[in-house]
Amino acid sequence: MTRETDIIVVGGGSAGLPLAVRLAEAGKRVTLIEAGSGKFDVRSKVPALMSGIVHTPNFDWMYKAEPDPSVGGRPDVWPAGKRLGGGSAINGMMFIRGAAWDYDHWAELGATGWDYASVLPYFKRLEDNERGKDPWRGTGGPIGVSEVRSRYPVTDSWIEAVEQAGYPRSSDLNGEHSEGVDYIQLSQRNGLRSPTTGYLKHRPKTLDIRTEAQVLRVNFSGKRATGVTIRCMGAEQVLEAREGVVLSAGALNTPRLLMLSGVGPGAHLAEHGIDVIADRAGVGQNLQEHPAVHLVNEVSAHTLNNDARGVGGAKSVLGFLAKRSGALTTGIGHAQAFVKTREELPAPNIQLAFSAFAFDITPDGNLALREGSAVTTLVGLMRPASRGAITLAANDADAPPVITHQLLGDEGDRAQLVEGLEVARKVMDQAAMAGLVTSEVRPGPDFADAAGLSSYLGLATIPMYHPVGTAKMGAVDDPQAVVGPDCAVIGVEGLFVADASIMPTIPQGNTNATSIMIGERASDLILRALG
């Protein structure tokens, strides 16, 4: 069966869904194809239930990376959203844009028109910020951006301790000053997750959404993309697009689909018997991820751990039902700081994300809240030098991508993470926190100095689930660039990419807000390209 539309968008996630809606609002007939389900599930709305959907087949592709020698040969699971809403339906909901420097740096690398002044209007357009509108923030957009509704005094103490450690207080880390410490903002509205499905509140009539439909490949006539082949309910269909195809399948799946369709490193495609449409060496390369490690402390203060069981748990449920507040509204963090461990750096290199709760790892590898009062500081490296790659396992749309990446593959990255852990410990030693801390659970006293912390990193460093960069945006004469600044794939016609894969470098902080912005900006660029 062959069906025709103006534009096909592959992937209904954080970038693809906003993109499809904006294209349809402009009058285009758009078919959005999502491999996951679009059915309502309460676990994706109640924030604290997120631990029950990550690493769950109905929500997550659950890809496993190749063994990473930099962390003892551990093969980490790399989540990828398998749901309408994509990563925004399963993530920790931390809303952060990154630093202005990140986007200005993209422009310097060849992504002209993606400097901070150019992307700021799109960040403002997408959000409905609970703090209100100002020159840096927006209101009235489809993504609710809210304050944390699970407040604990220990979080206030931590913020004070960060200031006592010598770091500035920011009035808004998404505003004028992206360095310093502040409360976290969350992608929530009225205490519920606010995923990109919020764009469908006023769904355009020209938008057709097909869920549980897997794209097998992009089809070409010569060098021009003409549509896609999908599999739905066991049957293959060809969908034709009069004007273009946009891949928004994410940093793990977009390069895989490009290569399966004949766009990628020629020699690698030939190995798998794939006819080469365009030999683009950069497809699947430039994979970046934020490496992170946890500092866990037992404290004498009241934390969310106390509110998750028994009487506290019952009160949390009642508070959520009555006021949409309390423990069930919690995201992955409560406050955060972006700091420099080296003064000469142009922007903060370390994220400290504080949570007024802590988990233990069970014998089967799952997470369980600790029994007693405890807090966690996640220490993440913002601009790692380490690079990995996505390659094909086979010429087979059902074969998962091969993910090769070393979290600590660069010694400079390891040194900066050690410095970040030292800063996190320094914060806990300040007067505002020292009287509350009763012990350090992880890393613990066995890892006391820099050498000890370095060895701890090899045991405990994890990915932050922020993969980017595998279809890099750059100048059209850059041999490693996959798309130009207009999001068009170089070397072919009628094919675009709009998702985290086009980021030339990984930005500061959690990447979901940036992915949504990419969908917003790409819609205007694609409309301009199509005329």
C-alpha positions as CSV (number, residue, x, y, z in Angstrom):
1,M,0.0,0.0,0.0
2,T,1.4,3.4,-0.9
3,R,0.1,6.6,0.8
4,E,1.3,10.2,0.2
5,T,1.7,13.2,2.3
6,D,3.7,16.5,2.2
7,I,6.2,15.7,4.9
8,I,7.0,12.6,6.9
9,V,8.5,13.0,10.3
10,V,10.2,9.8,11.8
11,G,10.0,9.8,15.6
12,G,7.5,11.4,17.9
13,G,9.9,12.4,20.6
14,S,11.3,15.5,22.2
15,A,12.2,17.1,18.9
16,G,10.0,15.2,16.4
17,L,6.7,15.9,18.0
18,P,7.1,19.7,18.3
19,L,8.5,19.8,14.7
20,A,5.6,17.9,13.3
21,V,3.0,20.1,15.0
22,R,4.7,23.3,13.9
23,L,4.9,22.1,10.3
24,A,1.3,21.1,10.4
25,E,0.3,24.4,11.9
26,A,2.0,26.1,8.9
27,G,-0.4,24.2,6.6
28,K,1.7,21.2,5.6
29,R,0.1,17.8,5.5
30,V,2.4,15.9,8.0
31,T,2.5,12.2,8.8
32,L,4.3,11.5,12.1
33,I,5.5,8.0,12.6
34,E,6.4,6.7,16.1
35,A,7.5,3.1,16.8
36,G,6.2,3.2,20.4
37,S,2.7,3.5,21.8
38,G,0.7,6.6,22.2
39,K,-1.7,5.2,24.8
40,F,-2.1,6.9,28.1
41,D,-0.2,5.4,31.1
42,V,-0.4,7.0,34.5
43,R,3.3,6.1,35.2
44,S,4.4,8.6,32.6
45,K,2.3,11.3,34.2
46,V,3.1,10.9,38.0
47,P,6.7,12.1,38.3
48,A,7.9,9.8,41.1
49,L,6.8,6.7,39.1
50,M,9.5,7.4,36.5
51,S,11.8,4.6,38.0
52,G,9.1,2.1,36.9
53,I,9.2,3.1,33.2
54,V,12.9,3.5,32.4
55,H,14.4,0.1,31.4
56,T,10.9,-1.1,30.7
57,P,10.2,-2.5,27.2
58,N,7.0,-0.7,26.6
59,F,8.7,2.7,27.2
60,D,12.3,2.2,26.5
61,W,14.4,0.6,23.7
62,M,16.8,-0.5,26.4
63,Y,19.9,-0.5,24.2
64,K,23.0,-2.0,25.7
65,A,26.4,-0.4,24.8
66,E,29.5,-2.4,24.1
67,P,31.7,-3.2,27.2
68,D,33.4,-0.1,28.3
69,P,37.0,-0.7,29.4
70,S,37.3,2.6,31.1
71,V,34.7,1.4,33.7
72,G,36.0,-2.1,34.1
73,G,34.4,-3.5,31.0
74,R,30.8,-2.8,32.1
75,P,28.2,-2.8,29.3
76,D,25.9,0.0,30.3
77,V,22.2,0.2,29.3
78,W,21.5,3.3,27.3
79,P,17.8,4.2,27.4
80,A,16.0,5.6,24.4
81,G,12.3,6.7,24.6
82,K,9.9,4.2,22.9
83,R,6.8,6.2,23.3
84,L,4.9,9.2,21.9
85,G,6.8,12.0,23.7
86,G,10.1,10.1,23.4
87,G,12.7,10.9,26.1
88,S,10.4,13.5,27.6
89,A,8.0,10.7,28.6
90,I,10.5,8.8,30.7
91,N,13.2,11.3,31.8
92,G,14.0,12.9,35.2
93,M,12.2,16.1,34.0
94,M,15.1,18.5,34.8
95,F,14.6,21.6,32.6
96,I,17.8,23.3,31.8
97,R,18.9,25.1,28.6
98,G,22.7,25.1,28.9
99,A,25.0,28.1,28.8
100,A,24.9,30.8,26.1
101,W,28.5,29.8,25.4
102,D,27.4,26.4,24.2
103,Y,25.3,27.8,21.3
104,D,27.8,30.5,20.4
105,H,30.4,27.7,20.2
106,W,28.1,25.7,17.8
107,A,28.1,28.7,15.5
108,E,31.9,29.0,15.7
109,L,32.1,25.3,14.7
110,G,30.0,25.9,11.5
111,A,26.4,25.7,12.7
112,T,25.7,29.3,11.7
113,G,22.4,30.6,12.9
114,W,22.5,28.5,16.0
115,D,24.2,31.0,18.3
116,Y,22.5,31.8,21.6
117,A,20.8,35.0,20.3
118,S,19.3,33.0,17.5
119,V,18.0,30.0,19.5
120,L,16.7,32.1,22.5
121,P,13.4,33.0,20.8
122,Y,12.7,29.2,20.4
123,F,13.5,28.4,24.0
124,K,11.0,31.1,25.0
125,R,8.4,29.9,22.5
126,L,8.4,26.3,23.8
127,E,7.9,27.1,27.6
128,D,5.3,28.2,30.0
129,N,7.5,29.3,32.8
130,E,6.0,29.4,36.3
131,R,8.4,32.2,37.2
132,G,7.0,34.4,34.6
133,K,8.1,36.1,31.4
134,D,11.3,38.2,31.1
135,P,13.9,38.9,28.4
136,W,15.2,35.3,28.8
137,R,12.1,33.3,29.7
138,G,8.7,32.6,28.0
139,T,5.2,31.9,29.0
140,G,2.2,30.5,27.2
141,G,4.1,27.7,25.5
142,P,3.2,24.0,25.4
143,I,5.9,22.8,27.9
144,G,5.1,23.6,31.5
145,V,8.2,24.6,33.5
146,S,7.6,24.5,37.2
147,E,9.2,24.8,40.6
148,V,10.0,21.7,42.6
149,R,6.9,20.8,44.7
150,S,8.7,18.4,47.0
151,R,10.5,20.9,49.2
152,Y,12.8,19.8,52.0
153,P,14.8,22.2,54.3
154,V,17.9,20.2,53.7
155,T,17.8,21.5,50.1
156,D,17.9,25.0,51.4
157,S,20.9,24.1,53.5
158,W,22.7,22.6,50.6
159,I,22.2,25.8,48.5
160,E,23.5,27.9,51.4
161,A,26.5,25.5,51.6
162,V,27.3,25.9,47.9
163,E,27.4,29.7,48.5
164,Q,29.6,29.2,51.6
165,A,32.0,27.2,49.4
166,G,32.5,30.3,47.2
167,Y,30.1,29.8,44.3
168,P,27.5,32.5,43.3
169,R,23.8,32.3,43.7
170,S,21.9,32.5,40.4
171,S,18.4,33.9,40.4
172,D,17.6,31.6,37.3
173,L,20.0,29.1,35.8
174,N,17.9,29.2,32.6
175,G,18.0,33.0,32.5
176,E,20.8,35.6,32.4
177,H,23.3,33.6,34.6
178,S,23.8,29.9,33.9
179,E,26.6,29.7,36.5
180,G,26.0,29.3,40.2
181,V,23.4,27.5,42.3
182,D,19.6,27.6,42.3
183,Y,16.6,25.4,42.7
184,I,15.9,23.0,39.9
185,Q,13.0,23.7,37.5
186,L,11.1,20.7,36.1
187,S,9.2,20.0,33.0
188,Q,5.9,19.8,34.9
189,R,2.5,21.4,35.0
190,N,0.5,21.3,38.2
191,G,2.7,18.6,39.7
192,L,2.4,16.3,36.7
193,R,5.0,15.5,34.0
194,S,4.8,17.9,31.1
195,P,6.1,16.0,28.1
196,T,6.1,17.1,24.5
197,T,2.7,15.5,24.0
198,G,1.5,18.9,25.4
199,Y,2.0,20.1,21.8
200,L,-1.1,18.0,20.9
201,K,-3.5,20.0,23.1
202,H,-4.6,21.8,19.9
203,R,-3.7,19.2,17.4
204,P,-3.7,20.5,13.8
205,K,-6.1,18.8,11.4
206,T,-3.3,18.3,8.9
207,L,-1.3,16.1,11.3
208,D,-1.7,12.4,11.0
209,I,0.0,10.4,13.8
210,R,0.8,6.7,13.4
211,T,2.0,4.9,16.5
212,E,3.4,1.4,16.9
213,A,4.8,1.7,13.4
214,Q,8.5,1.1,12.8
215,V,10.4,2.8,10.0
216,L,12.6,0.3,8.2
217,R,14.3,2.7,5.8
218,V,14.1,5.9,3.9
219,N,13.4,5.4,0.2
220,F,15.2,7.3,-2.5
221,S,14.8,8.1,-6.2
222,G,18.4,8.8,-7.2
223,K,19.6,11.2,-4.6
224,R,16.1,12.4,-3.5
225,A,14.3,11.1,-0.5
226,T,10.8,10.1,-1.6
227,G,9.3,8.5,1.5
228,V,9.8,5.6,3.9
229,T,9.0,2.0,4.3
230,I,7.3,1.1,7.6
231,R,6.1,-2.0,9.3
232,C,2.8,-1.8,11.1
233,M,0.9,-4.8,12.6
234,G,3.3,-7.1,10.8
235,A,2.7,-5.6,7.3
236,E,5.0,-3.5,5.3
237,Q,3.8,-0.2,3.7
238,V,5.4,2.5,1.6
239,L,4.6,6.0,2.6
240,E,5.5,8.7,0.0
241,A,6.3,12.3,0.8
242,R,5.9,15.0,-1.8
243,E,8.3,17.5,-0.1
244,G,10.6,15.8,2.3
245,V,11.4,13.4,5.1
246,V,12.6,14.4,8.5
247,L,14.5,12.0,10.9
248,S,13.9,12.8,14.5
249,A,14.5,9.3,15.9
250,G,17.2,10.4,18.4
251,A,21.0,10.2,18.7
252,L,21.0,6.4,18.8
253,N,18.4,5.6,16.1
254,T,18.7,8.5,13.6
255,P,22.3,7.5,12.5
256,R,21.2,3.8,12.3
257,L,18.3,4.7,10.0
258,L,20.5,6.9,7.9
259,M,23.0,4.0,7.4
260,L,20.2,1.4,6.7
261,S,19.0,3.8,4.0
262,G,22.4,4.2,2.3
263,V,23.6,7.4,3.9
264,G,26.8,7.0,5.9
265,P,30.4,5.8,5.8
266,G,30.7,4.1,2.5
267,A,33.0,1.3,3.6
268,H,30.9,0.4,6.6
269,L,27.7,0.3,4.5
270,A,29.5,-1.9,1.9
271,E,30.4,-4.3,4.7
272,H,26.7,-4.9,5.3
273,G,25.7,-5.0,1.6
274,I,23.9,-1.6,1.7
275,D,24.0,0.4,-1.6
276,V,25.6,3.8,-0.9
277,I,23.4,6.8,-1.7
278,A,25.7,9.3,-0.1
279,D,29.1,8.6,1.5
280,R,29.0,10.7,4.7
281,A,31.9,9.7,7.0
282,G,30.4,11.5,10.0
283,V,27.2,9.5,10.3
284,G,27.3,7.7,13.6
285,Q,30.5,9.4,14.7
286,N,31.0,12.2,17.3
287,L,28.9,10.4,19.9
288,Q,29.0,12.3,23.2
289,E,27.6,11.6,26.7
290,H,27.8,13.3,30.1
291,P,29.7,11.0,32.5
292,A,28.6,11.2,36.1
293,V,29.2,9.8,39.6
294,H,27.3,10.1,42.9
295,L,28.2,11.4,46.3
296,V,25.8,9.9,48.9
297,N,25.6,11.1,52.5
298,E,23.5,10.0,55.4
299,V,22.0,13.0,57.2
300,S,20.0,13.7,60.3
301,A,17.6,15.9,58.4
302,H,14.2,14.8,57.1
303,T,14.3,13.6,53.5
304,L,12.1,12.1,50.8
305,N,13.3,8.6,52.0
306,N,11.3,9.3,55.2
307,D,8.2,10.1,53.1
308,A,8.2,7.0,50.9
309,R,7.1,4.4,53.4
310,G,4.5,3.8,56.1
311,V,2.7,6.9,57.4
312,G,5.0,9.2,55.4
313,G,4.1,7.3,52.3
314,A,0.3,7.6,53.0
315,K,0.7,11.3,53.6
316,S,2.6,11.7,50.3
317,V,-0.3,10.1,48.4
318,L,-2.9,12.3,50.1
319,G,-0.8,15.4,49.4
320,F,-0.4,14.5,45.8
321,L,-4.1,13.8,45.3
322,A,-5.2,17.0,47.2
323,K,-2.6,19.6,46.1
324,R,-0.4,17.9,43.5
325,S,2.5,18.4,45.8
326,G,4.9,16.3,47.9
327,A,7.1,13.3,47.3
328,L,5.1,11.9,44.3
329,T,5.8,15.1,42.3
330,T,9.5,14.8,42.7
331,G,11.8,14.8,39.7
332,I,15.4,13.5,39.7
333,G,16.7,16.5,41.6
334,H,15.8,19.4,43.8
335,A,18.6,21.9,43.4
336,Q,21.7,22.2,41.2
337,A,24.9,24.2,40.7
338,F,27.0,24.7,37.7
339,V,30.6,25.5,38.7
340,K,34.1,25.8,37.3
341,T,36.9,23.7,38.8
342,R,39.4,25.7,36.7
343,E,39.1,29.4,36.4
344,E,40.4,29.6,32.8
345,L,37.4,27.7,31.5
346,P,34.9,29.7,29.4
347,A,31.9,28.1,31.1
348,P,31.1,25.8,34.0
349,N,32.5,22.3,33.5
350,I,30.7,20.5,36.4
351,Q,27.1,20.1,37.3
352,L,26.2,19.3,40.9
353,A,22.6,18.1,41.1
354,F,21.3,17.7,44.6
355,S,18.5,15.3,45.6
356,A,16.9,15.1,49.0
357,F,16.8,11.3,48.7
358,A,19.2,8.5,48.0
359,F,19.0,5.0,46.4
360,D,20.9,1.8,47.1
361,I,21.6,-0.7,44.3
362,T,20.0,-4.1,44.9
363,P,21.7,-7.4,44.2
364,D,19.8,-7.7,40.9
365,G,21.0,-4.2,39.8
366,N,17.8,-2.3,40.4
367,L,17.4,0.9,42.5
368,A,15.7,1.0,45.9
369,L,15.3,3.9,48.2
370,R,17.6,3.7,51.3
371,E,15.9,2.9,54.5
372,G,17.2,6.0,56.4
373,S,17.6,9.7,55.8
374,A,20.1,10.4,53.0
375,V,20.9,12.8,50.2
376,T,22.6,12.5,46.9
377,T,24.8,14.8,44.9
378,L,25.2,13.8,41.3
379,V,28.5,15.1,39.9
380,G,28.4,15.4,36.1
381,L,31.1,16.5,33.6
382,M,29.6,18.9,31.2
383,R,31.9,19.0,28.2
384,P,33.7,15.7,27.9
385,A,36.5,15.2,25.3
386,S,35.7,11.5,24.9
387,R,34.0,10.5,21.7
388,G,32.2,7.3,20.6
389,A,30.3,6.0,17.7
390,I,27.1,4.3,16.5
391,T,27.5,1.6,13.9
392,L,25.4,-1.1,12.4
393,A,25.3,-4.7,13.7
394,A,23.7,-5.9,10.4
395,N,21.6,-4.8,7.5
396,D,18.5,-5.4,9.6
397,A,16.0,-2.8,10.9
398,D,15.4,-5.0,13.9
399,A,19.0,-5.1,14.9
400,P,19.8,-2.6,17.7
401,P,22.6,0.0,17.1
402,V,26.1,-0.9,18.1
403,I,27.0,1.7,20.8
404,T,30.8,2.1,21.4
405,H,31.8,4.7,23.9
406,Q,34.2,5.1,26.8
407,L,32.8,7.2,29.6
408,L,36.4,7.8,30.9
409,G,38.2,7.4,27.7
410,D,40.0,10.7,28.1
411,E,42.3,11.3,31.1
412,G,41.4,14.9,31.2
413,D,37.7,14.0,31.7
414,R,38.7,11.7,34.6
415,A,40.7,14.5,36.2
416,Q,37.8,17.0,35.9
417,L,35.4,14.5,37.5
418,V,37.7,14.0,40.4
419,E,37.8,17.8,40.8
420,G,34.0,17.8,40.7
421,L,33.8,15.2,43.5
422,E,36.2,17.2,45.6
423,V,33.9,20.2,45.1
424,A,30.9,18.2,46.1
425,R,32.6,17.0,49.3
426,K,33.7,20.6,50.0
427,V,30.1,21.7,49.9
428,M,29.2,19.0,52.5
429,D,31.9,20.3,54.8
430,Q,30.5,23.8,54.9
431,A,28.7,25.1,58.1
432,A,25.3,24.9,56.5
433,M,25.6,21.1,55.9
434,A,28.3,19.8,58.1
435,G,26.0,19.6,61.2
436,L,23.5,17.6,59.2
437,V,25.8,15.0,57.6
438,T,26.3,11.9,59.7
439,S,28.4,9.8,57.2
440,E,29.5,9.5,53.6
441,V,28.1,6.3,52.1
442,R,29.6,6.7,48.6
443,P,32.5,7.0,47.7
444,G,33.2,6.6,51.5
445,P,36.4,6.8,53.5
446,D,38.2,4.2,51.5
447,F,38.4,6.7,48.7
448,A,39.8,9.7,50.5
449,D,42.3,11.5,48.2
450,A,42.4,12.3,44.5
451,A,44.1,9.0,43.6
452,G,41.4,7.1,45.5
453,L,38.6,9.1,43.8
454,S,40.1,8.4,40.4
455,S,39.9,4.6,41.2
456,Y,36.3,5.1,42.5
457,L,35.4,6.7,39.1
458,G,36.3,3.5,37.4
459,L,33.8,1.6,39.5
460,A,31.0,4.1,39.8
461,T,30.9,6.4,36.7
462,I,27.6,6.1,34.8
463,P,26.1,7.7,31.7
464,M,23.6,10.5,32.4
465,Y,21.4,9.3,29.4
466,H,22.2,12.4,27.3
467,P,23.6,11.0,24.0
468,V,24.1,13.6,21.3
469,G,26.2,14.4,18.2
470,T,25.9,11.4,15.9
471,A,24.6,13.4,12.9
472,K,26.7,16.5,13.5
473,M,25.5,19.8,12.2
474,G,28.2,21.9,10.5
475,A,29.4,23.7,7.4
476,V,28.6,21.9,4.2
477,D,32.3,21.6,3.4
478,D,33.0,19.9,6.7
479,P,33.7,16.2,5.8
480,Q,32.5,15.1,9.2
481,A,29.2,17.2,9.1
482,V,26.1,15.2,8.3
483,V,23.6,18.1,8.1
484,G,24.1,21.8,7.3
485,P,22.9,24.6,9.5
486,D,19.5,24.3,7.7
487,C,19.2,20.6,9.0
488,A,19.3,19.3,5.5
489,V,21.4,16.1,5.0
490,I,24.4,16.9,3.0
491,G,24.7,15.0,-0.3
492,V,21.1,14.2,-0.8
493,E,17.8,16.1,-1.4
494,G,14.6,16.2,0.5
495,L,16.0,14.6,3.7
496,F,16.4,16.5,7.0
497,V,17.5,15.6,10.6
498,A,16.1,17.4,13.7
499,D,17.0,15.9,17.1
500,A,19.9,15.6,19.6
501,S,22.0,13.9,16.9
502,I,22.7,17.2,15.2
503,M,24.3,18.9,18.2
504,P,27.9,19.5,17.3
505,T,28.9,19.4,21.0
506,I,27.1,18.4,24.1
507,P,25.6,21.4,26.0
508,Q,25.7,22.2,29.7
509,G,23.2,20.2,31.8
510,N,20.3,17.9,30.9
511,T,19.6,17.9,27.1
512,N,15.9,17.6,26.9
513,A,15.1,21.3,26.7
514,T,17.7,21.7,24.0
515,S,16.2,18.8,22.0
516,I,12.7,20.4,22.1
517,M,14.3,23.7,21.0
518,I,15.9,21.9,18.0
519,G,12.4,20.7,16.9
520,E,11.1,24.3,17.2
521,R,13.9,25.9,15.3
522,A,14.2,23.2,12.7
523,S,10.5,23.6,11.8
524,D,11.1,27.2,10.7
525,L,14.3,26.2,8.8
526,I,12.6,23.3,7.0
527,L,9.6,25.5,6.0
528,R,12.1,28.0,4.6
529,A,14.0,25.4,2.7
530,L,10.9,23.9,1.2
531,G,9.5,27.3,0.2
